[in-house]
Structure formats: C-alpha cells, structure tokens
C-alpha cells in the first residue's frame, strides 16, 4: 500500500524488515502482510505442535509454487537451512525433523535442471546435522543424503566437494558407541553414506575425483573394517532396541554392516579404470598388513575374491601384479606372512590367468620361481625346525599358485611354462668340485622346481608325444632322471607319468603285477606322429630309464615309478616297431642283474621287473607266441624260484640270490628272436644291447649336453682369436695348421685330441697377455709393425708401375714433382682396353 502512495523507499525498508522477521508466532500484522509469498508458504508447513509432523497440505502448496517459480529455490533452501541451524541450537528436535522432511521432498520433486539451485543449501543442512553429537541427528542426515544420492543429475556441479562427507561417514563406520545397537546403527549409516558419495562421484569424471589418495585412505579401510566379521558384535551382544530408540531414532535398515560394506566395495571396484587400480589396492594391502590379516588369511582371501570378481576382466592382471609386488616387498618378513600372501595369490590367480598373454605369462612364472629360489636359500639358512617348516609351507603355497595359474592357460602356453621351468632347474651332472653345502642347496632347489613342473604337468592335456616332448624339454628332463638324489628321480618319473598317460591308465598301475588283464587298461592304436617320435627318441629314453635302474640308492618307489613309466609308454606306443626295443630292454635289465656289482635286493628286484614288464608287454601285444613264452618262464619261476616274481620287496632272505638263476628261469634272447621272426617282425635289434647301440655307455642325453658345452667352449675360443689375437703383435699369433688336403691329414685333424689344441691356444693367449702387461708401448709398436714395411713396399711398387705406364694403358701422375708421390687418375672410357673375352 505504501508503494501506491508514492513512497517506494519506505515500502522497500518495511519489506526488508519483514524478511528478517522469522518468528512464526509474530502477531505483527505488518510482518505478515509484507513477508514474501515463498516465505509464508515455508512457514505454513510447520505445525503448531512440532510433534504433529509436516503439514502435508501446505507442503503440497509449497511444491507447486516451486514448480512455477524455480528461481526461488535458492532462497527457500537458505531459509530452511537457517531454521534447521536455529532448531539444532535450541534442541528443537521436532522442528528439525519437519525441516529435513521438507527438504527431502523438495529435492525429490525438483526438476533436474533446477536442482543445483537447492543442493548447496541442502548439503549445508546435512553437514550441520552430521556435526551434531547426537546419533539420531547423524542417522537423519545420512538418510537425507542417501535419498539425494539416488537422484540423477543432468549436469555436473564442478564446485561441489564431498571432503567433509567422506571423512564423516568414514568415522561413523568406525563408531565405538557404548550402546551396541547405537554403534551398529551408526556404522550402517556411515556405510550407506559412503555408498551415496560413491554414487555421486565415481561415475562422473567431471566432478570431484573420489580416487584421490586422501579419499581412498579413508574409504577403503572403513569398508574392510566392516567386512571383517570379527569386528562385528555377536548375537548375544545385540539386544532389542530401547524404547527411546524406537520412539526417537530412525532405523537405517538395508542389511548388516558386512553386507553393506561388501556391496559398496563391489560398486567402487567395478567402476575403477586401469589407472585407479593402484589407488585402491594400496590401502587394501596396507590395511591387511597393519591389522595382521595375512595370518590367518581367510579374510584376505574373501577380500581379494570380491575384488577380482568385481573388477573389469581386462584389469584383473594388474591386481595380480600389485599383489606379487607386495610379496617382493615382504621378502624379509616372517615365513607365515609370506605364506599367507602366496595362498591368497593361489586362490585368485586363476581369475586373471585368462587375461594373461605373451610375456605377462612368463613374467608371472618367473616371479614365482624367483620367490621359490629365494625361499630355498632361506630354508638352508633357517636355524630351527619351525623356521624350516614355515619355509616349506611357503614353498608349497608358491607351487600351488604356479599350478593354479597354469591350470587356466591353453595347452601351448603350458608347454612353454614347463620348458621355462626346466630351464631354471640346475642340471646334473654339475661341477664335481663344489662344496657340500652348495650341493645340498642345489638339490633342494632342483626338488622344488621339479615339483613346480609336476604341478603344471598335471594340468596339461597331452595330444601327441612330439608336441608334449620337444627336444629342448625332453633332453634336460631325461638328464634329471639320472640325478644322484632318489627323490628327484622319483619326481621326474612322476612328471613323465602325467605327460605320457593320455587315457587314464596311471591310476590302475599302482605296482608291478602279473595279473594285468584284470586292470581294464585302455589300449588304442598308435598315431603316425607318435610312431615317428618313438623312432627318433625311443631308444634313448629306454636307455636312460635302464641306467636309472642301475643306481644303487634306488628305493622301491623309484623302481615302481620306472615300471609305470615303461608300462605307460608301451600302452601309448604299442606298435610292432617298438616291440623289439622294449624286449631288448628286458634282456638288458636281466643282464645287469646277472653281471653287475650291486646289492642282492636290487639284483632280485631287477629280475622281477624284467619278467613283469615282459609279461605286461606280451599281454598287450598281438604276438601270441610271445605271450606263451613269457607265461612259460613265469610258470617255471613259480615252481623253482617264487622270489623272482612280484611283489617287490625292500629286504630278502640273505640265502636267496647267491647263485644266478637257471637258464629256464630267464628270458632267452634266442627264443625271443625266434618268436619275433615267426610273427614277421624285425628281430635284428634284439642282438645288440642298448649300451652297445650308443657311442658310449653314458646316456645319450648327457653326451648331447657335453657336445653342446664343448661346442660353446670352442666358439668362445674362436671368438677370442678373431677379436683379439688375430689383430695382435706378430710374435704371439697362433700358428695355423699345416695346409694339406690329403686323406691322412684330414683324418689326423679330425682325430686330433681337442685338449692339445686347447692347450696350445691357451699358451698363446697367456703369452699375449703377458706381453701386453710387461712390454713397453714402443716395444709393442715395433713388434706389431713388423708387417707394415712390406705393405709400404708393395704400395710403392704399384704406384711406380702406374707412373711408368703409357697414356693409353693407365693413369699418369697429376704432379711432375719427383719428390711427391704419384696421384692416380682414373682412365677415361676411350683409354680403357678390354680383353677379348669381354667383347661380343
């Protein structure tokens, strides 16, 4: 009305005063008349009695007004915030509840494009409530924030920050309130608040970065703390909520703290990019370290399973890398801690195996083998039995991790892994002059690495022997079958079992026996690839197995393992071309038992193995005459010498075996030759023992290695001569061999012992080294320049000839000064004379 009277200044002053009057009980008509409409609508939502709650009809009017005038949202929000602050200060809980309910309804009904006008006031109100010490206010604020977090915003707010909310909700997750029910409700509220923050920030790269280190160091430990059920109260500790709680405190609901924490962690990890993996993994590892959760490691296993199953598949390999890096950092920690980490790695590594390709596979394998080698070194230095036991458990965990990783790789990568591991195994024979301690450490390392190889081989599915046993893998494996340690030889045989057996026959071949027809063994026709493989490598493999049977420290396990290897090899490659070789092997076993200097027990056991394997071959071949003959020998032994038949024993009666068995009790080479010839098979290989087939009695695998080593040594010497001695002073150059091309000269050169040549080369090299150390530079230059004068004379002679030549035949000197050397000028095309052969 004052505006109509032409007094705008007075009207504006009265309106400002009316805005400042916030008392709903003001009886001044002037304030009521001049107060803005939005403020009157806000005041009307409050009941006379605060316990009656929000006035719904008036709240609907306020909502409609906001839809029509969204520009008033910021003022309405500030006004509600001021009322909440005043009510909190005056402890008017009813008024606070009404204000918060009104703000929640406004937030939920606002259009997305207008929400930013109201959010700042809303978040300030939530912050005021969270700063209260009363649990009821904190839970109320969390409920409001959760409702806000479920609202999708069209445009991000770049200036909005959630630092306070992350800190406050994280502290609520660690609540230690005296009342158990209140404590659990605060923890639940904190988890739901963090979940809301994650929803608002993690999906949009334009808002505040939730992946910062400061935020992750608060969020991750809070989630892990509540996921650990050992931090949760038992059912007996939890009581029914008190009457005060039921009347005055809202309930959060939504599940128990462990369930909420796990859900929140899944949501956070599931939206992580590759660059964010390290951000959340470092707090996880730090939390497990600080709280000693690697021993025992049940919680650590559950946590990493949640992470691996939630993270994008293409990023799972990065988690494995970080965990292995953490294991590197813990290399000096106690063995149980390292064992816990390795066991976690074994449990989760299968999830990431499918995403590893190329170098990443060998990188993981190499890292595991490096840890295994370090553990073996630590095991040797362990003082107490407990320390050694802990290190062995750690080694077993690493081997399990290696096997589980290989289990999910394709077969071609498993072969590469086995070859890679075999390349890490210290080979036998080694340096004979090494100390005993080094030998023990090398044996232990061989044992662990071969057990790793055995673990991988059990996961491999063999298709053909040529693919399973490439020469670079078969050679060192067969060399290790002759190792001095019987346990290592046993592991090698077990590796051969798993790789040769393709039809599940291994489980049925528990020990040597005669009644093999009752075992229901699977026998199939041999493929052409296997036939070619056995032709190339079969005799060498049989010779190697034969030599391993001769070792004096063989136990029953070793003998039975070799028998199973031979039986499986025959079942897989049961062709007529292989039959003479395996029969020759039985004859060689028998010959060794008759003529070698060995214990009585080993001699008798070799006789048993020879007849048992011959019986096994005869029962699984299409040669009836062989079956009849072997059965005849078995019957003779049953009557005269039953101790020469299975089972194998570790001790025999001392009176047995003093005299060699009679001829009818032994396999006869002539009879076997006759049987094979009768059935149209080639029996020529039965005439020569395996030891005579090969160049020497040593294993062919060892000879190959020796040849390679000698070749490498010769190449190294050649490199020294070319790079150093050939360009050195003339007095110390090695003398070349005499130039003769006769047959006798070539034969002498081939048969000349390489030791003499190496001795001469070493002597020349020592002379050269001594000269360089003792002679002066002037003396060395004089000796090395012995051939320089000859070269200069030849050059002078050439230039002289060119200078004396006529103009049509060669270039002349450009300078007439006799004191200057002639300069050669290339002839022109007209001056050149071509031989007749070049003219057509």
JOTA-V352471 format. One line per field, one symbol per residue. phi: phi as a letter, one per 40 degrees, with the letter a starting at -180 (. if undefined). Layout:
phi->???
This chain:
phi->.ccccgbccccccccccccccbccccccccccccccccccccccccccbdccgcccccccccccccccbcccccccccccccccccccccfccccccccccccccccccccdcbcccbccccccccccccccccdcccccccccccccccccbcbcbcccbbdccccccccccbdbdcccccdcccccccccccccccccbccbcccdcccccccccbccccccccccccccccccccbccccccccbbcccgghcdcccccccccccccbcccccccccccccccccccbgccbcbccccccccccccbcddcbccccccccccccccccbccddcccccccccccbccccccccbgcccccccccccccccccccccccccccccccccccccccccccccccccbcccccccccccccccccccbcbcccccccccccccccdccccccccccccccbcbaccccbcccccdccccccbccccccccccccccdccccbbgccccbcacaccccccfccbbccccccccccccbddcccccccccccccccccccccccccccccccccbbcccccdccccccccdcccccbccacccccccccccccccccccccbacbccccccccccccccccbacccbdccbcabcdccgcbcccdccbcbcccccccccccgbcbccccbccccccdacccccccdcccccccccccccccccccbccbccccbcccccccabccccccccccccccccccccccccccccccccbccccccccccccccccccccccccccccccccccbaccccbcccccccbcbcccccccbcccccbb
